[in-house]
């Protein structure tokens, strides 16, 4: 039996139907249930559990159709090879999607090998024996300049789209991910949360990480970048009668509700058209790191600002050319010249004038 389904976002609903899922072997369904239950006891995030559920159901239905509904624990390297061939050549999946599906199947295999070894002592995870397709660059990285960010903000303000302008400013001022910015609250922006460096400190909030609660971290927002746009949005919120603490909202059936990831994705498409450049939320994370580096922040400070575990990750986000990065490195060799310049008055007095009134 061969089925042709190609839309990535609807593949699970198209390929895994109630009818064919009912035909999957009970052994495989039980292993699948045990694995998902284990993920929940490990406190995997709901998003991760959802991905595992969708991907493994696709694999088990493939086993039903193409591998005689054999037990998961009896899968061979030939099966893995044929499954990958199906993903690439029949379903036309991208390398990233293939790798994502493989990872889910591999996680279930690790669960069986490590946790159910008393029941299946001879089972081994064989996914690593078949090389995945090479990674491909899905999009060229967008390096947003100050000019482009300023252009985007100006166009949004000119169009009186103050919420979107505030949203862009928040991304630029904090470098947070889109899953984090949608949880920003109005109450984050108050004088009590402002430090002497001029940054708002959020309460601990869920960031990228393991578990239902994710990694709980304080995020930082540079006031000077965000404040003008925040105030414009606050004024409009008052005029619209928007109550509640959620900073970014949409109206559904006369009720203002917090935005979701889908809204962010739609806004990014709109921003791309405005500045005629591929614009996505993670580009602003790069922008924040680069902005701070260009203005004298150390790599360790930027690491703390973005919430990275190590500076190697932070370095990836700094988009500065080698020549620009080396600028000023040899200033110490000309320290005498620099001292002479620093000793000069900022404004030279005319002859006969006194520098002291």
KETORPA-323113 format. One line per 5 residues: number of its first residue (from 1); their letters; for each residue y, z, x of C-alpha. Coordinates in pm, 1 decimal, decimal comma, always signed. Layout:
# residues N
NUM	A	Y Z X ~ ...
END
This chain:
# residues 357
1	XXXXX	+0,0 +0,0 +0,0 ~ +339,4 -94,5 +147,1 ~ +672,5 +16,9 +11,5 ~ +1016,6 -111,8 +108,6 ~ +1289,5 +147,7 +107,5
6	XXXXX	+1579,1 +133,7 +350,6 ~ +1872,5 +350,7 +238,9 ~ +1878,5 +647,8 +473,6 ~ +2054,3 +887,1 +239,6 ~ +1814,5 +819,0 -46,8
11	XXXXX	+1491,6 +764,3 +145,1 ~ +1332,0 +1095,8 +50,2 ~ +1398,1 +1044,0 -320,9 ~ +1275,7 +684,0 -302,5 ~ +967,8 +722,7 -86,1
16	XXXXX	+851,8 +1068,6 -190,8 ~ +797,8 +1060,0 -565,4 ~ +630,4 +1318,5 -785,4 ~ +340,9 +1078,1 -829,6 ~ +262,6 +1013,9 -463,7
21	XXXXX	+334,9 +1372,2 -360,2 ~ +73,8 +1482,8 -613,9 ~ -181,5 +1268,8 -424,9 ~ -115,7 +1430,0 -84,8 ~ -414,8 +1637,6 +24,5
26	XXXXX	-412,2 +2003,6 -69,4 ~ -481,5 +2099,1 +293,9 ~ -164,8 +1922,7 +406,5 ~ +39,1 +2067,7 +121,7 ~ -75,7 +2417,5 +214,6
31	XXXXX	+11,1 +2369,3 +582,5 ~ +348,5 +2231,0 +477,5 ~ +413,4 +2533,1 +252,7 ~ +304,7 +2774,4 +526,4 ~ +540,9 +2608,7 +772,5
36	XXXXX	+839,9 +2615,1 +536,6 ~ +770,3 +2980,2 +451,2 ~ +754,8 +3057,4 +822,9 ~ +1091,6 +2885,4 +879,5 ~ +1244,3 +3105,1 +612,4
41	XXXXX	+1099,9 +3421,6 +765,5 ~ +1248,8 +3307,5 +1098,8 ~ +1582,7 +3296,1 +918,7 ~ +1635,0 +2924,4 +973,7 ~ +1950,8 +2799,9 +807,6
46	XXXXX	+1915,3 +2647,3 +458,5 ~ +2030,7 +2313,6 +601,1 ~ +1753,8 +2316,9 +862,4 ~ +1489,1 +2408,6 +604,4 ~ +1613,7 +2126,5 +381,5
51	XXXXX	+1581,5 +1873,4 +664,4 ~ +1231,1 +1994,8 +755,3 ~ +1124,0 +1977,1 +390,9 ~ +1250,4 +1622,4 +340,9 ~ +1120,6 +1485,3 +671,6
56	XXXXX	+773,8 +1636,7 +657,7 ~ +723,0 +1523,5 +299,8 ~ +802,6 +1170,0 +414,4 ~ +547,6 +1202,3 +694,3 ~ +274,5 +1341,7 +468,8
61	XXXXX	+326,1 +1066,3 +212,6 ~ +304,7 +815,0 +498,3 ~ -26,8 +977,2 +594,8 ~ -140,2 +932,2 +233,1 ~ -51,3 +562,5 +235,7
66	XXXXX	-142,3 +458,7 +587,7 ~ -384,5 +711,6 +733,4 ~ -629,3 +776,6 +451,5 ~ -470,6 +1110,4 +358,9 ~ -634,2 +1277,8 +657,7
71	XXXXX	-560,6 +1635,6 +747,0 ~ -247,1 +1698,5 +949,1 ~ -451,4 +1883,2 +1211,6 ~ -669,0 +1573,9 +1260,1 ~ -378,1 +1343,5 +1349,4
76	XXXXX	-427,9 +1132,4 +1660,8 ~ -193,0 +967,2 +1908,6 ~ -271,6 +638,9 +1735,9 ~ -139,0 +787,9 +1409,9 ~ +183,0 +898,1 +1579,6
81	XXXXX	+224,9 +554,1 +1735,5 ~ +170,8 +380,5 +1399,8 ~ +407,0 +619,2 +1220,1 ~ +677,6 +545,2 +1474,5 ~ +615,2 +172,1 +1442,7
86	XXXXX	+651,9 +206,2 +1063,9 ~ +982,3 +390,9 +1100,0 ~ +1125,0 +137,1 +1343,8 ~ +988,3 -196,9 +1220,0 ~ +915,0 -142,5 +851,2
91	XXXXX	+1189,2 +100,0 +754,8 ~ +1445,4 -19,5 +1013,3 ~ +1546,5 +336,2 +1096,5 ~ +1795,6 +401,3 +1373,4 ~ +1668,9 +566,5 +1694,1
96	XXXXX	+1853,7 +884,0 +1594,9 ~ +1679,3 +893,4 +1255,8 ~ +1338,8 +831,6 +1416,4 ~ +1398,1 +1114,2 +1661,5 ~ +1505,7 +1343,2 +1376,4
101	XXXXX	+1185,1 +1277,2 +1180,2 ~ +971,2 +1317,8 +1490,5 ~ +1138,7 +1650,1 +1568,2 ~ +1050,5 +1788,9 +1226,1 ~ +686,6 +1684,6 +1258,1
106	XXXXX	+679,6 +1828,2 +1609,4 ~ +818,6 +2161,0 +1484,2 ~ +540,5 +2184,0 +1226,7 ~ +289,0 +2097,1 +1500,5 ~ +425,9 +2376,8 +1720,7
111	XXXXX	+392,2 +2617,0 +1428,8 ~ +23,8 +2530,6 +1387,6 ~ -44,2 +2544,7 +1763,1 ~ +137,9 +2874,4 +1820,0 ~ +94,6 +3066,7 +1493,1
116	XXXXX	-222,9 +2928,8 +1335,3 ~ -419,8 +2902,0 +1661,2 ~ -685,9 +3136,0 +1525,2 ~ -759,5 +2886,7 +1246,1 ~ -710,9 +2569,5 +1452,2
121	XXXXX	-791,7 +2666,5 +1813,3 ~ -829,2 +2304,8 +1926,9 ~ -505,9 +2172,5 +1776,4 ~ -237,0 +2048,0 +2015,5 ~ +107,3 +1902,7 +1951,2
126	XXXXX	+65,2 +1538,8 +2051,7 ~ +411,4 +1410,0 +1959,6 ~ +530,6 +1426,1 +2320,6 ~ +256,0 +1182,6 +2425,3 ~ +432,4 +896,2 +2245,4
131	XXXXX	+779,9 +820,7 +2380,9 ~ +1055,0 +809,0 +2116,9 ~ +1289,8 +508,6 +2097,0 ~ +1580,4 +516,3 +2340,5 ~ +1901,4 +673,1 +2216,8
136	XXXXX	+2175,7 +437,2 +2114,6 ~ +2547,3 +503,6 +2102,1 ~ +2622,2 +502,4 +1730,3 ~ +2997,9 +490,2 +1775,3 ~ +3232,6 +463,8 +2066,8
141	XXXXX	+3396,8 +798,0 +2126,7 ~ +3749,8 +818,8 +1991,5 ~ +3996,5 +981,7 +2229,0 ~ +4289,2 +1085,4 +2012,5 ~ +4623,1 +1093,6 +2192,7
146	XXXXX	+4916,4 +1315,5 +2102,5 ~ +5088,1 +1004,3 +1973,8 ~ +4800,8 +916,2 +1739,9 ~ +4771,7 +1267,6 +1602,1 ~ +5148,4 +1278,2 +1556,0
151	XXXXX	+5140,9 +938,8 +1384,5 ~ +4870,4 +1054,8 +1144,2 ~ +5055,7 +1374,9 +1058,0 ~ +5382,6 +1188,5 +1002,8 ~ +5221,1 +934,4 +770,6
156	XXXXX	+5057,4 +1208,6 +567,2 ~ +5381,2 +1405,3 +537,8 ~ +5578,7 +1091,6 +450,0 ~ +5324,1 +1026,3 +174,2 ~ +5362,2 +1391,8 +64,5
161	XXXXX	+4990,9 +1450,7 +122,1 ~ +5054,5 +1798,4 +251,2 ~ +4702,4 +1933,6 +208,7 ~ +4558,6 +1654,9 +423,8 ~ +4834,6 +1706,3 +681,6
166	XXXXX	+4752,8 +2077,8 +693,0 ~ +4384,2 +1991,6 +729,1 ~ +4450,1 +1760,8 +1026,8 ~ +4678,5 +2020,5 +1186,7 ~ +4410,7 +2289,8 +1146,5
171	XXXXX	+4154,4 +2071,6 +1322,9 ~ +4397,0 +1987,4 +1602,8 ~ +4507,0 +2349,5 +1639,1 ~ +4160,0 +2504,9 +1643,2 ~ +3897,7 +2250,0 +1747,5
176	XXXXX	+3661,6 +2381,3 +1479,1 ~ +3379,4 +2178,1 +1331,2 ~ +3403,8 +2031,8 +982,0 ~ +3147,5 +2280,2 +853,1 ~ +3380,5 +2556,9 +968,0
181	XXXXX	+3721,7 +2423,0 +863,2 ~ +3611,9 +2391,2 +499,7 ~ +3575,1 +2771,3 +499,0 ~ +3929,9 +2840,2 +615,2 ~ +4117,3 +3085,5 +395,6
186	XXXXX	+4488,3 +3123,6 +322,3 ~ +4460,3 +3485,7 +436,3 ~ +4371,6 +3373,3 +788,8 ~ +4736,8 +3279,3 +840,8 ~ +4928,7 +3604,9 +842,6
191	XXXXX	+5125,2 +3800,5 +1101,7 ~ +4856,2 +4067,7 +1129,7 ~ +4613,5 +3802,0 +1251,8 ~ +4861,5 +3662,4 +1506,7 ~ +4830,0 +3758,2 +1873,9
196	XXXXX	+5095,0 +3761,4 +2144,1 ~ +4974,6 +3423,6 +2270,9 ~ +5071,7 +3266,0 +1940,3 ~ +4721,0 +3217,9 +1798,3 ~ +4585,2 +3324,7 +1460,3
201	XXXXX	+4250,6 +3506,2 +1483,6 ~ +4015,1 +3448,0 +1191,2 ~ +3766,2 +3714,3 +1082,9 ~ +3415,5 +3651,9 +1213,5 ~ +3290,0 +3343,7 +1034,5
206	XXXXX	+2976,5 +3132,8 +1024,4 ~ +2965,9 +2870,1 +1299,9 ~ +2695,7 +2641,5 +1428,4 ~ +2385,7 +2841,2 +1516,0 ~ +2046,6 +2964,1 +1402,8
211	XXXXX	+1980,6 +3152,0 +1083,4 ~ +2131,2 +3167,5 +737,6 ~ +2443,1 +3335,1 +872,9 ~ +2470,3 +3102,4 +1170,2 ~ +2649,8 +3227,9 +1478,0
216	XXXXX	+2920,7 +3470,6 +1369,1 ~ +3238,3 +3410,7 +1570,9 ~ +3612,3 +3459,6 +1559,8 ~ +3799,9 +3126,6 +1566,1 ~ +4147,5 +3072,6 +1705,3
221	XXXXX	+4426,4 +2859,8 +1556,5 ~ +4740,2 +2769,4 +1753,1 ~ +5034,2 +2864,2 +1532,7 ~ +5292,8 +2621,7 +1672,0 ~ +5069,9 +2323,5 +1588,4
226	XXXXX	+4964,4 +2424,0 +1239,0 ~ +5254,8 +2624,7 +1098,3 ~ +5491,2 +2347,9 +971,2 ~ +5210,5 +2175,5 +782,8 ~ +5063,0 +2501,9 +654,6
231	XXXXX	+5401,8 +2593,7 +505,1 ~ +5437,9 +2253,9 +335,7 ~ +5092,8 +2294,0 +180,1 ~ +5162,5 +2651,8 +72,0 ~ +5479,1 +2539,3 -106,8
236	XXXXX	+5290,6 +2263,2 -289,2 ~ +5006,6 +2501,3 -381,4 ~ +5261,0 +2728,5 -546,4 ~ +5404,8 +2436,6 -743,2 ~ +5054,6 +2333,9 -852,0
241	XXXXX	+4964,0 +2688,8 -950,0 ~ +4667,7 +2707,8 -714,8 ~ +4538,5 +3063,1 -685,4 ~ +4250,8 +3191,6 -478,4 ~ +4206,5 +3220,3 -104,4
246	XXXXX	+4031,3 +2891,4 -21,7 ~ +4276,2 +2689,8 +188,9 ~ +4144,7 +2341,1 +111,4 ~ +4059,2 +2260,7 -248,8 ~ +3986,3 +1980,9 -495,7
251	XXXXX	+4020,1 +1983,3 -871,3 ~ +3707,0 +1958,3 -1085,4 ~ +3736,2 +1981,0 -1463,3 ~ +4074,7 +2154,2 -1440,9 ~ +3941,8 +2409,1 -1189,5
256	XXXXX	+4041,1 +2418,5 -822,1 ~ +3727,4 +2444,3 -605,9 ~ +3679,9 +2461,4 -227,4 ~ +3616,9 +2125,3 -61,4 ~ +3276,0 +2030,0 +73,0
261	XXXXX	+3157,2 +1813,3 +361,6 ~ +3160,3 +1502,0 +141,5 ~ +3533,6 +1544,5 +83,4 ~ +3593,9 +1578,1 +457,1 ~ +3399,5 +1258,5 +525,5
266	XXXXX	+3606,4 +1075,9 +265,0 ~ +3930,2 +1202,2 +415,8 ~ +3821,3 +1089,1 +760,6 ~ +3767,6 +736,4 +632,9 ~ +4118,7 +745,3 +488,2
271	XXXXX	+4265,5 +876,3 +814,4 ~ +4091,4 +596,8 +1005,8 ~ +4267,7 +338,5 +791,7 ~ +4605,2 +507,8 +834,1 ~ +4600,3 +500,0 +1214,4
276	XXXXX	+4369,9 +197,5 +1252,4 ~ +4131,8 +391,5 +1472,6 ~ +3788,5 +544,1 +1413,6 ~ +3871,9 +898,7 +1308,9 ~ +3608,5 +1168,7 +1263,3
281	XXXXX	+3625,8 +1545,9 +1264,1 ~ +3459,3 +1596,4 +1603,3 ~ +3727,5 +1378,9 +1765,6 ~ +3972,8 +1661,9 +1697,8 ~ +3744,0 +1903,1 +1884,7
286	XXXXX	+3779,9 +1674,4 +2186,5 ~ +4153,6 +1654,2 +2122,3 ~ +4195,0 +2034,3 +2123,8 ~ +4004,1 +2076,8 +2449,8 ~ +4197,4 +1796,6 +2617,7
291	XXXXX	+4532,1 +1919,8 +2484,2 ~ +4470,3 +2268,2 +2623,9 ~ +4352,5 +2137,2 +2962,7 ~ +4656,6 +1911,3 +2999,6 ~ +4880,6 +2206,8 +2924,2
296	XXXXX	+4735,1 +2434,3 +3189,5 ~ +4446,8 +2620,1 +3020,9 ~ +4149,2 +2695,1 +3245,6 ~ +3800,7 +2570,2 +3167,7 ~ +3690,2 +2929,3 +3097,8
301	XXXXX	+3973,7 +2979,0 +2849,6 ~ +3886,8 +2654,4 +2670,2 ~ +3520,8 +2762,1 +2661,0 ~ +3618,3 +3081,7 +2479,5 ~ +3853,5 +2893,2 +2248,6
306	XXXXX	+3584,3 +2646,8 +2138,2 ~ +3306,6 +2907,7 +2133,5 ~ +3076,8 +2742,3 +2385,3 ~ +2807,9 +2932,1 +2573,9 ~ +2882,9 +2763,5 +2905,9
311	XXXXX	+3153,1 +2556,9 +3071,3 ~ +2920,7 +2258,8 +3119,7 ~ +2934,6 +2196,8 +2744,5 ~ +3310,9 +2249,6 +2741,2 ~ +3359,3 +1991,2 +3014,6
316	XXXXX	+3212,0 +1723,7 +2787,2 ~ +3501,6 +1773,2 +2546,4 ~ +3778,6 +1726,5 +2802,6 ~ +3881,4 +1360,7 +2806,7 ~ +4096,1 +1342,3 +3118,6
321	XXXXX	+4071,0 +1073,2 +3386,7 ~ +3973,8 +1173,1 +3739,7 ~ +4316,1 +1082,1 +3878,9 ~ +4490,5 +1290,2 +3613,5 ~ +4254,2 +1580,9 +3668,6
326	XXXXX	+4324,0 +1577,9 +4043,8 ~ +4699,3 +1566,3 +4000,3 ~ +4864,3 +1861,3 +4176,9 ~ +4545,9 +1962,0 +4359,5 ~ +4713,1 +1931,4 +4700,8
331	XXXXX	+5036,8 +2106,3 +4608,7 ~ +4937,4 +2387,4 +4842,6 ~ +4974,2 +2148,3 +5137,7 ~ +5340,9 +2098,9 +5052,4 ~ +5416,7 +2460,1 +4966,9
336	XXXXX	+5722,1 +2473,3 +5197,2 ~ +5879,4 +2174,6 +5021,1 ~ +5795,5 +2325,4 +4682,6 ~ +5948,1 +2658,7 +4784,9 ~ +6272,4 +2492,3 +4889,5
341	XXXXX	+6290,9 +2318,9 +4553,3 ~ +6213,8 +2637,7 +4364,7 ~ +6492,9 +2818,8 +4550,1 ~ +6753,7 +2565,9 +4431,9 ~ +6955,6 +2661,2 +4121,5
346	XXXXX	+6851,2 +2482,0 +3803,0 ~ +7208,4 +2347,5 +3770,5 ~ +7406,4 +2287,1 +4087,2 ~ +7756,0 +2431,0 +4078,8 ~ +8053,5 +2225,1 +4178,6
351	XXXXX	+8211,5 +2307,8 +4509,1 ~ +8421,8 +2619,1 +4472,4 ~ +8243,4 +2731,4 +4158,3 ~ +8059,1 +3062,2 +4150,2 ~ +7701,9 +3091,4 +4014,1
356	XX	+7787,8 +3440,6 +3895,8 ~ +8056,3 +3479,0 +3632,1
END
